[in-house]
Amino acid sequence: DGVDLGRPAEFARLDAECSSAAPDLVVAGPLYKLTGWNTHEEEGALKLLQTLDRIRIKHDCALVAEHHAGHAQSGQLRSTRPIGSSVFLRWPEFGLGIVRHPDADPTEEHPAWVQVRRWRGSREDRAWPTELRHGGPDRLPWAPTAAYWGRLPVG
């Protein structure tokens, strides 16, 4: 049914789940569905991000947050920057988005080949793939293309 982290009882439920599970990683999102606060305004976005930071810090875990980007303007590439308050642009350690690969089958509603684009640079060097392919039913949902594995440092 989702969660509204603006409600103390819902925050307490998430906090209790994290206390019980002791996760190394929490995956949350999409961000606009996690609260009733208006995340297009700075105050609502800040409240949500502070709430997520409380969970991340208290439970000493990494946080991956899904956020949606706006639609492409006619004749332009789709932006991968998140919609809503500009707070979402400053908050994360890094920001990545996915878009349909230019050579992907244009008839697929959900492309099996995508490009990974940065919308916010990392604070330190990280080896992220630039392309992903859908893995199929017997593999991970998404896997980097062969070019990624050749770029990784050895050792």
Secondary structure, DSSP 8 states (H G I E B T S, - for coil): ----TTSHHHHHHHHHHHHHH--SEEEE--GGGS-SS-TTSHHHHHHHHHHHHHHHHHTT-EEEE---B----TTS----SBSS-THHHHSSS-EEEEEE-TTS-TT-SS-SEEEEEEEE--SS-----SEEEE--TTS-SEEE-HHHHHHS---
